[in-house]
Amino acid sequence: MESTLYPLKFKPILKDKIWGGPKLRDMLGKKASDKAGESWEISGVEGDISIAENGFLAGNSLQELVEIYMGDLLGDSIYSNMMIFGATWQMGAIPINYESILGAIELNGAAINRNIRAFELGRWAYLYPDDVRALLTTNVVAMPETLDDKIAFRETLLVAYQGKRLVKKYRRLVDQFQDAPLREAVATGYHKVLAYKDEYEVARLLAETMQKAQAEFDGDLKLSYHLAPPMISKTGPDGRPAKKEFGARMAWAFPKLAKLKWLRGTPFDPFGRTAERRMERALIKEYQADMAEVLRILRADTRDAAIALATLPLDIRGFGPVKEANARKAAKRREELLAVLRATPMQQAAE
């Protein structure tokens, strides 16, 4: 089954240490201080969770990616040891007869049928390696290479998110920028603010995940969901909405809720009155106004600041209190970048 995933790159988390120095910056090109002692290339540590920095998933945390793309990212490796055991036995390297191995699996009593199947798959893999190679085709799609391809790819995501009208809105702004690096920055940043993850989008993603899981697994598949529905969720001790576990019966609601995405942004949206949704709508208007100003006042010497401003939404990640905190940080950075863009060459020279 083909996935929309691609090779992910994560933003390094740089840590200043008393033994640190400039080598991470000077030798490896990291955007580090003179005191940097560690560069965490990928991390799931609470408070220091890695953030994707490439492709359409840029700005999403490792935790968010695992929650949504668990199967695509991690696969099902539970039975890999038994498959290796089966291949090793078929090679003749394990001096135990076939019946004894099956008896031991049954005696263990854990996932008997799946373990036997994994054992037999290992035997088959050793006997028919050409057939195995034919099956081992990657389910990671190639990333769009050209800027036009990247923009077109985001258009398909926006159609799934909302519809063709949103794509037209997206292109109206992006097409006003001709400078390639700035155009790409706007294409990335504007997509981020437009396609915020609300209840309708989460429902759509969970419904798709259910369909993928049903296609991959046989039998009576039952999933549980850990969610914090708005308006009914309590705040946990960490200040974040406390998640509750919902059973498989919740799955029927996801496709129905996803179809109501046409309510998004309208006065009839029952979720649109929350502080987070109001903030997300305000960020869209703010971004459009900022980019319109960039078009008016952009100069060659402020191009880098304009690109930084265009991609600033990628820093506003997470949900609930986490997103609000990141939005406040981004707001301060926005003021700094706008000050650079608005300064005259004489003022910049004086500084």
Phi and psi in degrees as a GROMACS rama.xvg file:
@    title "Ramachandran Plot"
@    xaxis  label "Phi"
@    yaxis  label "Psi"
@TYPE xy
-75.5605  142.192  GLU-2
-113.052  160.348  SER-3
-92.6526  9.20502  THR-4
-78.1356  164.928  LEU-5
-152.676  170.674  TYR-6
-59.8343  118.579  PRO-7
-93.0795  139.39  LEU-8
-115.657  140.05  LYS-9
-115.908  147.166  PHE-10
-72.3509  122.115  LYS-11
-60.3855  142.563  PRO-12
-101.291  110.997  ILE-13
-94.7717  134.419  LEU-14
-120.308  123.292  LYS-15
-76.885  134.977  ASP-16
-134.698  159.145  LYS-17
-65.5391  -23.7332  ILE-18
-93.7543  4.59772  TRP-19
-69.6667  176.425  GLY-20
-171.061  -167.678  GLY-21
-88.8024  2.25871  PRO-22
-65.6608  -36.3634  LYS-23
-59.4447  -35.3382  LEU-24
-79.3044  -48.9351  ARG-25
-75.8735  -35.8835  ASP-26
-95.5508  -32.8053  MET-27
-109.57  -3.85617  LEU-28
74.8385  18.5518  GLY-29
-73.6534  148.402  LYS-30
-83.3705  72.4501  LYS-31
-118.137  162.644  ALA-32
-84.8982  179.253  SER-33
-74.1171  -6.41367  ASP-34
-112.771  8.65486  LYS-35
-66.4994  127.548  ALA-36
-116.722  -18.0243  GLY-37
-141.106  146.8  GLU-38
-128.585  107.569  SER-39
-85.0686  107.715  TRP-40
-74.2601  -31.8633  GLU-41
-152.922  134.374  ILE-42
-148.009  140.818  SER-43
-115.205  15.8171  GLY-44
-70.0181  132.492  VAL-45
-55.4354  128.084  GLU-46
90.0216  -14.8981  GLY-47
-137.458  51.9949  ASP-48
-86.2814  132.158  ILE-49
-63.2939  149.839  SER-50
-120.264  130.463  ILE-51
-66.4011  141.416  ALA-52
-125.176  8.84653  GLU-53
-133.978  156.703  ASN-54
71.2999  -171.648  GLY-55
-72.5803  -13.7604  PHE-56
-91.7171  5.39737  LEU-57
-55.765  136.207  ALA-58
97.2579  -12.8832  GLY-59
-87.8152  142.637  ASN-60
-80.2406  160.77  SER-61
-57.7576  -38.5092  LEU-62
-63.0126  -44.0661  GLN-63
-64.344  -40.7026  GLU-64
-64.6508  -40.8637  LEU-65
-66.2693  -39.8187  VAL-66
-63.6211  -37.8979  GLU-67
-91.115  -37.8816  ILE-68
-115.968  37.0424  TYR-69
-51.06  -51.3524  MET-70
-65.2059  -41.9825  GLY-71
-68.6978  -36.7755  ASP-72
-79.4599  -41.7041  LEU-73
-108.892  -23.1739  LEU-74
66.5108  -166.736  GLY-75
-120.739  93.6069  ASP-76
-102.566  11.9367  SER-77
-59.3432  -37.4737  ILE-78
-101.873  13.841  TYR-79
-64.8353  -36.9548  SER-80
-62.7066  -39.6197  ASN-81
-67.9046  -34.8676  MET-82
-64.4522  -42.6596  MET-83
-63.8001  -39.2737  ILE-84
-61.0925  -42.0341  PHE-85
-63.6571  -41.7394  GLY-86
-66.5298  -39.5497  ALA-87
-65.8181  -40.3601  THR-88
-63.2391  -41.8336  TRP-89
-64.7426  -28.3689  GLN-90
-69.9252  -16.164  MET-91
90.4457  14.2324  GLY-92
-89.0068  -6.81803  ALA-93
-118.529  111.932  ILE-94
-81.5408  56.6814  PRO-95
-130.674  137.714  ILE-96
-75.8039  160.654  ASN-97
-56.9841  -46.662  TYR-98
-63.7017  -35.1416  GLU-99
-67.5792  -38.0316  SER-100
-65.378  -46.1082  ILE-101
-62.8897  -38.0192  LEU-102
-64.2298  -37.9688  GLY-103
-67.1438  -38.0718  ALA-104
-63.9002  -43.22  ILE-105
-67.8586  -37.5937  GLU-106
-65.6454  -35.0444  LEU-107
-63.624  -36.5453  ASN-108
77.1593  5.93929  GLY-109
-103.745  116.219  ALA-110
45.6787  56.4953  ALA-111
-57.1984  -52.9359  ILE-112
-62.3214  -40.6372  ASN-113
-70.1325  -37.1515  ARG-114
-68.8124  -38.4782  ASN-115
-64.5532  -42.2237  ILE-116
-62.3951  -42.9575  ARG-117
-62.777  -39.2712  ALA-118
-62.4378  -44.0563  PHE-119
-68.3045  -35.3247  GLU-120
-64.5539  -37.7394  LEU-121
-63.3318  -41.9848  GLY-122
-61.2302  -46.3074  ARG-123
-62.3806  -39.8035  TRP-124
-61.7668  -35.6678  ALA-125
-72.7372  -37.8407  TYR-126
-75.8137  -31.7963  LEU-127
-129.3  66.7498  TYR-128
-63.5264  -31.5426  PRO-129
-65.8602  -39.5251  ASP-130
-64.9459  -36.0735  ASP-131
-64.8689  -45.3746  VAL-132
-61.1033  -34.9701  ARG-133
-66.3392  -29.9654  ALA-134
-85.263  -22.4269  LEU-135
-82.372  57.6086  LEU-136
-90.9154  137.215  THR-137
-66.2879  145.1  THR-138
-104.253  21.9432  ASN-139
-102.387  120.175  VAL-140
-80.2976  155.299  VAL-141
-70.0635  140.766  ALA-142
-73.1224  147.563  MET-143
-58.094  136.42  PRO-144
-95.398  -49.0574  GLU-145
-86.4659  163.193  THR-146
-62.2303  -41.346  LEU-147
-61.2824  -38.4362  ASP-148
-64.6876  -40.5018  ASP-149
-64.7161  -40.837  LYS-150
-66.4573  -43.8644  ILE-151
-62.0241  -37.8252  ALA-152
-64.0213  -42.4876  PHE-153
-66.4088  -29.6113  ARG-154
-62.282  -42.6017  GLU-155
-63.1593  -35.6134  THR-156
-67.5849  -37.4486  LEU-157
-70.3208  -32.903  LEU-158
-62.8331  -45.7392  VAL-159
-65.6415  -34.3756  ALA-160
-70.8128  -46.3558  TYR-161
-136.937  -51.7477  GLN-162
151.425  178.909  GLY-163
-68.2935  -27.5133  LYS-164
-62.8149  -37.816  ARG-165
-67.6545  -33.8738  LEU-166
-62.9319  -42.5394  VAL-167
-61.7623  -40.8288  LYS-168
-62.4105  -42.1687  LYS-169
-61.7121  -47.1214  TYR-170
-69.5996  -30.4235  ARG-171
-60.0405  -38.5602  ARG-172
-80.7871  -48.233  LEU-173
-59.5208  -40.0722  VAL-174
-70.6443  -9.03726  ASP-175
-79.7011  -11.2885  GLN-176
-105.788  124.612  PHE-177
-103.336  -29.6351  GLN-178
-63.3481  122.237  ASP-179
-59.2425  -51.4588  ALA-180
-61.5611  -39.5391  PRO-181
-70.9604  -37.5781  LEU-182
-62.072  -42.0727  ARG-183
-66.5234  -38.553  GLU-184
-62.5021  -43.1066  ALA-185
-66.9944  -41.7493  VAL-186
-59.495  -36.163  ALA-187
-77.5195  -49.6089  THR-188
-67.7537  -41.0485  GLY-189
-68.1254  -37.7919  TYR-190
-60.416  -39.765  HIS-191
-61.9518  -45.1455  LYS-192
-75.0513  -31.2469  VAL-193
-71.561  -40.9987  LEU-194
-100.053  53.8675  ALA-195
-69.1571  148.077  TYR-196
-85.2521  99.6478  LYS-197
-104.954  -169.714  ASP-198
-62.8547  -36.4599  GLU-199
-68.0718  -40.1413  TYR-200
-71.0791  -41.2046  GLU-201
-62.0424  -40.8668  VAL-202
-62.9184  -40.7583  ALA-203
-63.745  -44.6543  ARG-204
-65.052  -40.197  LEU-205
-69.0574  -35.371  LEU-206
-65.3008  -40.4798  ALA-207
-65.7389  -39.0533  GLU-208
-61.7266  -40.8047  THR-209
-62.0314  -42.6978  MET-210
-63.4514  -41.5175  GLN-211
-63.7028  -43.0502  LYS-212
-64.4754  -40.4937  ALA-213
-64.716  -33.506  GLN-214
-73.4186  -26.6093  ALA-215
-89.4712  -31.4109  GLU-216
-115.637  143.419  PHE-217
-91.2329  165.81  ASP-218
84.6754  -164.794  GLY-219
-87.2073  94.6911  ASP-220
-81.3244  128.809  LEU-221
-128.26  126.338  LYS-222
-117.148  150.562  LEU-223
-116.222  154.502  SER-224
-128.801  135.908  TYR-225
-107.095  107.785  HIS-226
-132.349  158.021  LEU-227
-125.522  77.1745  ALA-228
-58.434  138.346  PRO-229
-65.5562  153.182  PRO-230
75.7128  -18.0541  MET-231
-121.019  -6.12649  ILE-232
-89.4468  141.416  SER-233
-89.0276  159.56  LYS-234
-85.804  130.551  THR-235
-80.1922  176.061  GLY-236
-64.6613  -19.4674  PRO-237
-88.9794  5.29846  ASP-238
85.0069  -0.125221  GLY-239
-102.995  156.832  ARG-240
-59.0204  130.707  PRO-241
-79.5909  127.875  ALA-242
-81.2373  148.191  LYS-243
-118.072  153.518  LYS-244
-91.1853  129.663  GLU-245
-117.96  143.223  PHE-246
-80.1148  -174.082  GLY-247
-62.8793  -24.0371  ALA-248
-64.793  -19.7155  ARG-249
-66.1568  -23.1754  MET-250
-60.3558  -30.1283  ALA-251
-64.9973  -25.1117  TRP-252
-78.6314  -24.8848  ALA-253
-63.2419  -50.5616  PHE-254
-60.2866  -36.3844  PRO-255
-68.382  -43.283  LYS-256
-66.4229  -38.9174  LEU-257
-61.4878  -35.3359  ALA-258
-68.4817  -17.044  LYS-259
-87.2957  14.3483  LEU-260
-61.2396  -19.1908  LYS-261
-64.4808  -16.7672  TRP-262
-76.5749  -16.8937  LEU-263
-55.6494  126.224  ARG-264
80.2937  -0.770438  GLY-265
-96.1983  165.157  THR-266
-64.0121  -13.7631  PRO-267
-94.8457  1.94074  PHE-268
-72.9876  112.667  ASP-269
-66.5877  -20.037  PRO-270
-96.8778  -7.92698  PHE-271
-74.1616  -9.212  GLY-272
-91.7463  -6.38778  ARG-273
-68.759  157.318  THR-274
-60.8484  -37.8699  ALA-275
-66.0632  -42.4676  GLU-276
-68.7771  -37.7638  ARG-277
-64.0074  -38.6086  ARG-278
-63.9725  -42.4207  MET-279
-64.9873  -39.7552  GLU-280
-66.6648  -37.5769  ARG-281
-65.986  -36.0934  ALA-282
-64.2724  -34.2894  LEU-283
-63.7446  -49.1669  ILE-284
-63.4641  -40.1778  LYS-285
-63.7837  -42.2641  GLU-286
-63.9833  -43.7995  TYR-287
-61.6137  -41.8238  GLN-288
-66.5384  -40.966  ALA-289
-63.2845  -43.28  ASP-290
-69.4673  -32.4275  MET-291
-64.8047  -38.4688  ALA-292
-68.2287  -38.9442  GLU-293
-58.2603  -43.0257  VAL-294
-60.4123  -33.489  LEU-295
-79.0719  -37.6719  ARG-296
-115.583  3.67708  ILE-297
-61.2094  134.899  LEU-298
-128.14  164.723  ARG-299
-59.7185  -36.5426  ALA-300
-80.2451  -7.15998  ASP-301
-113.933  12.7201  THR-302
-61.0652  -41.7791  ARG-303
-63.1369  -38.8861  ASP-304
-66.1741  -37.3358  ALA-305
-65.2589  -41.1803  ALA-306
-65.0853  -41.5526  ILE-307
-63.0515  -39.2592  ALA-308
-67.0982  -40.0281  LEU-309
-65.6837  -32.3636  ALA-310
-97.054  2.36926  THR-311
-56.6046  -35.8574  LEU-312
-56.9913  -21.1013  PRO-313
-65.4093  -19.824  LEU-314
-83.9025  -11.6166  ASP-315
-93.6739  83.142  ILE-316
-118.026  171.965  ARG-317
91.1494  -168.89  GLY-318
-136.191  156.588  PHE-319
57.9718  -133.835  GLY-320
-59.2854  -32.8475  PRO-321
-64.4326  -44.2252  VAL-322
-67.2879  -39.1176  LYS-323
-62.5927  -41.6111  GLU-324
-65.1093  -41.8878  ALA-325
-66.6165  -33.5892  ASN-326
-66.2779  -36.739  ALA-327
-67.084  -40.8202  ARG-328
-63.4354  -43.1199  LYS-329
-64.8839  -33.8909  ALA-330
-63.2899  -39.4037  ALA-331
-66.3647  -42.814  LYS-332
-64.7486  -36.1788  ARG-333
-60.7742  -44.2473  ARG-334
-62.0434  -38.3936  GLU-335
-64.6936  -43.4232  GLU-336
-69.3128  -39.2642  LEU-337
-64.4312  -35.5006  LEU-338
-63.5572  -38.9295  ALA-339
-65.905  -43.506  VAL-340
-66.0674  -35.5814  LEU-341
-85.3183  -16.6172  ARG-342
-68.6371  141.059  ALA-343
-76.3733  158.466  THR-344
-54.7996  -35.0262  PRO-345
-67.3566  -40.5729  MET-346
-65.2272  -40.8192  GLN-347
-64.9963  -38.9049  GLN-348
-65.2906  -37.5186  ALA-349
-66.5972  -34.5988  ALA-350
